[in-house]
């Protein structure tokens, strides 16, 4: 039934959202997560930071797609920009740990940790501002 209000998230009583709108937001965020993954993979492979392999490519794309999903489904009551940065840092920290385990401690894992916030901001910008899909926490 279109336009039907359902409650989502742990604090469901606090931010109702339309199911169709929420799913569209998540799909757009995942799409831009994959775009961010393609940008990230290009930089990692062409920059010689990691040796190309299909498994590493899938790992990078999957990490950024999960980041997009987390941003799209996020119920944090933050400004859209801070939501993207915070979720990007949290979810992207998994990729920073992966780099630490494969490249070792140097400047790369901490730099990547900060770049994750930029990727999160980019995903959230295109989802919220360009495609006008506000966070479920903001839809009141």
Secondary structure, DSSP 8 states (H G I E B T S, - for coil): -TT-EEE-STTTTT-EEEHHHHHHHHHHHHHHHHHHHHHHHHHHHHTTSS---HHHHHHHHHHHHHHHHHHHH----S-HHHHHHHHHHHHHHHHHHHHHHHH-SSHHHHHHHHHHHHHHHHHHIIIIIIS----TTT--
